[in-house]
Amino acid sequence: HLSDRSEALQTCLQKLPEKQRQAILLRYYEDCDIPEIASRTDRTEGAVYRLLSRIRSSLNECVTRELASSLS
């Protein structure tokens, strides 16, 4: 089950627009904090929080769809 979710997440990450994928990679793969991401992406910290929240929601929906379609 975990490997299915991991594969679905990888698929969904590839579907993200480049700037959104960059924000996720900075936060979760390079372990950057919000101020650093804001600095690197020329956004305010508040904008980064909102962006990451929207991306997480989008990824969650995408993973759910991917898993549901793999069961069909």
N, C-alpha and C positions, 0 to 999 in steps of 0.2 A: 504494500500500500504506500509506504513512504517513497519507494523508488518511482512509483507511478506519479505521485505528487511532484517529485523532483523533476521528472521528465516533463510534466505538464508545465511546471514553472519555467524551465529552460525554454520551452516552446513559446510561452507567453512573453518572456523577456525579449526574445528575438523579434516579437511583433511590436514592441514599443518603439515609438519615435526615438531617434538618436539622442536628443537632449534629455528625454525621460530616462532612457537606459543609462546614460552617463550619470545622472543623479543617483540612481539606484546603485550603480557600481561604486561610486564614490562613498556612499553611505554604508553599504553592507559588505562590499568586497575589499575596499581600501580602508574601511573603518574611520572615515573622516567624520568629524563632528559637524553640526549644523552651521556654525560660523565659518568653518573652512569651506564647506560646500557653497555657502552664500558668496564667499570671496572668489572662489574659483569659477562660479557660474554667473557672476555679476547680478545677483539677486539679493533681496533683503532676506534676513533670517526668517521672517514671517512668511515670505513667499516660498522659501524652501520647505518649511513645515507643511504649508498647504499643498505644494507640489507633491511631496512624498506621501501625504495622506491620500491624495487623489490617485497616485500611481499604485499604492498598496491596495486600494479599493478595486481599481481596475484589474490588477493582477489576481486578486482573490476571485473576482467574477470570471476572469479568463480561465484560471485553473479549474474552477468548478465546472465550467462548460467543457473544457478539455477532458476532464475525468468522466463526465456524464457521456460524452460522445464516445469515449473508449469502451464504455460499458455496453453501448448499443451494438 
